[in-house]
Amino acid sequence: MQADGVPLPVRELGIDPPLKLYQLRFYVRECDLDGFATSLTKRMQRPTVAYITAASHSGKSASAVVGFLRFRELDFGDDARLNFTHYLYMPFANNSGNYHDYVDEEQLVSGCRKSSKLRVRLYMRVCFRAQTFDRDYVYVDEWHLPNATPTFITSQNLLEKDVSTFMRRSPKGVLLVHVDEHRPMCPDPDLRRGSMRVLAELAVVQALATYTDIPPLPKQKSSETFRRPIACLLPDVGTIMKERLSMDDIDMDNAANLLRVATLRATLGLAL
């Protein structure tokens, strides 16, 4: 399965082929899933980067996928909610080796001179076009800046045009761009933060970042871009036992059986 030909997230767990997250069952309480979708689609008054922080293999990327799909099922029809119509997974690590390579900072600096904002916008446009139009990823030994480097305003207009072209079938929709593990993108934290800001400032884009640790606090000054945490969806032990285990033949009036079931629930909870 792909979104408009754009690959969706996979994970390697020592097996071949890698697991496709969108094909796996996600055992979660329906009320938690609805709450996650509601939080994910909340409309804010200023450009916003939503983010999920949790340890590796906690289900961050899977949460993003099922949250998007749940919104499509519910169709809130509410002006207070973002109307997600497209999902783009933009990885910078993991994903079975299919991800954007790190930034060649020297090439960016030489092409964009002192404009850090232009550097960020140009690189994000390269990444976006690679996935949406070329169906590929950016590799450091292959990518290069255009011969004629555009101005900051022109680069902004070009990126907006690319997004509009990608979403041509849903001009009133919103694109959810899921940026996964963007810290390997570049050693420069300002460029990494700028990359998220570039996406957040696009009118028809909601940026979502997934981290393995809590991102650092911004500098002590006002920012036009707002960061909003979203709790990662957690698998529900009760749902797993109900869906995967047959309890009909177990005598629940027997104290020993009750202890075994309680032990199983605790074991599953610790494993998750």
N, C-alpha and C positions, 0 to 999 in steps of 0.2 A: 504494500500500500504506500502511496506517495501523495503529497499535497501539491497538485498542479505539477507533478513531475519532480518535486523537490524532496529529497530523502528525509525520512523521519528518524528519530533517535533509535539506536541499537546499543546493546551492551555485550561485552565479552565476559563470559564466566567460565572460561576454560573449555568451551564447547565450540563446535563449528557446524553450521553457521552461527553467528552471534544472535542473541535474543532480540527480537523486534518488540520494543516496549508496547507498542499499540496493539499487539496481538495477545498480550498476556492478560489474564484475569486480574482485576484489581479489587481485592476484598475489603470494602470499606462501607461504613454505614451510610445509607442514602442521605440522611440529614447532614452528615459531615461533607459528603460530596457536593450537595446543593449549597452548603455554606461556603465551600471553597470556590465554587463557580461564581457565587454572588460576590465574594470578596475580589476575585480576579477581575471581574468586569465592572467594578465600581468606577464611575466617572469622577475625575478630579478636576479642580479648577485651574490647575497649572500642569505643565509637562511633568510626568511621573514615571519613575523607574520602580516597578514592583520587583521584589526579590524574595527568594526562598533560601533559607540557610539550614543545612542539615549535613550529617556525616555522609560519607560515601555509601552507596547502596541503600540509602534511606528512602528512595522513591521520589526524589525531587523532580526529575524529568518526567517520570511516569505521572506524577501529580499534575504537571502542566498539560500533558496530553489529554488525560481524562477530564481535567477541568474544562479545557476547551470543548471537548466533545459533549460534555454534560450541558454546557451553555447552549450548544447547538440543538440539543434535545429539548431543553426547557423553553428556549425562545422567550425570554422575559417580556419583550415588547414594552420596555420601560425606558424612558428618556434618560433616567439616572444611570443606566447601564450601557456599557460599550457594546456595540453590535459586532461581535467577532465573526468574520466570514472567512478569514485566511489565517493559517498558522505556518510560521517559518522557524525551523530549528537551525540555529547558527552556532555550531560548536567550535571551540578552540582547543579541545583536548578530548581524550577518550573516544567514544563513538566508533570503536573498532578501527581506529587509525584514519578515519575519514573526518578531517576537520581542517579549519583554516590554519595555516602556518603562522609563525610569529612575524611581527612587523619588521621590515628592513628599515630601521630608523634613519640610517645614513641616506638612503634613497629618498625617503620622505622629506628629510631636512633640505637636501640639495634641490629638490623639486619645488618645495613650498616656502623656502627661505625661513623667515622668522614667524610665520603664521602657524601657530600650533593648532588653531581651530581648523584651518584649511587642511592640515595634515590628517587630522582625525576624520574629517568629512570625506576626503578623497579615499582613505583606506576603507572606511565603512561602505562607500559606494562600490569599491572593487569587490569586497566580500559579498555584498548584496547581489551584484550583477553576476558574480561567479556562480552563485547558487540558483538564482531565479531564471537566468537567461542561458547560462552555459551548462547548468546542471553539474557543477563541479565545485571544487574548493580552491582557495588561494594557496599556492606553494611558493615559498620564499625564493627559490631558485628559478621560478618561471614568471612571476608577476613583475610588472613594471608600470611606472606612471605614464600617462599620456604625453605625447610629444609637446603639446601645448597645454601647460597647466592652467586650469581655469581659475578665475577669481573666487573668493569665498562665496559671494552671492550667486555666481553662476553654478558653482559646485552644489550649493543648496538646492537650486532650481532643478539641476540635473537629477539629483537623488530623489527629489519629490516626483519628478516625471517618471523615473524608473519604478517607484512604488505604485504610482497611478497606473502605469502600463501593466504591471504584475496583477493588479486588482481590477482590471478592466471590466470584468463581469459583475463586480459588486462595487460600483462607484460610491455607495453610501455606507459601505462596511468598514471594519477596522481590522488591521493586520496585527496579530499577536506575534512579535518577534522574540523568540526564546533564545537568549544568549547564554550558552553553557560554558562554564570554566573559562571566562575571558581573561583571567589573570595571566595565562601563558602567552596571551597575545603580544605583550610587550612589557619590558621591565619598568617602563615609565608609568607610575600610577596616574599621573595627570592625563596621559593619552588614553589609558583604560577608562577612567571616569568620563573623559570627553566622548569616547565612543558610545557610551550609554546615553549621554546627554543628546548626542546627535540624533539617535533613534527616538528618544522621548519627545524631542521638539517637532517631530513630523506629525502633522495634524491627524493622519489616519493610522497611526502606529501606537500600539501599547508595548513598551519594552518590559521584558521579564528576564531577570538574571537569576541564575542558580549558583550558589556558592557552597563550599564545604566548611567555611568558617565565616564568622560575622565580618562584614566589610567595615573598614575603618570609618570613623566619623568624619564628615566633611570639615573643611577649614572653618574657623569661626567667622563666618561672614554670610550674608544673605545669598541664597541661591535661587535662581528661577526654576531649577529642576528639583522636584520633590522625590524622596526615596521612601517607599512604603513596604514594610515587611508583610509577608503572607505566610501563615503557618503551613508547613508541609503536611500533606495528607498522610495519615497513619493507617496501616491495615488494622482491621478490627477482628479480634480473636473470635468473638461470638459469631460473626458472619462467616469466618473461615470454617468453624466447626459445623455450622448449620449447612453450608454449601458442600463441604468436602467429606464430612463424617456422618455416617448413619447412626443416629442415636435411638432409633425407634425400638430396637431389640434389647436395649440396655435397661435393666431394672434400676430405676433411679431411687427406689425406696431402700435399696441396699446400701448400707453405710460404706462398704468397701468400694462399691462402684462410684459412689459420690466422691470419695477420696481420689480415685483414679482420674475421674473427669476433671476434678479441681486441679490435680497435679498436671494434667495435660494442658489445661488452659494456662496455667502459670508458666509451663515450659514454652508454649507457643508465644506467650507474651514476651518472655525474656529473649527468645530468638528473633523476634521482630523489632 
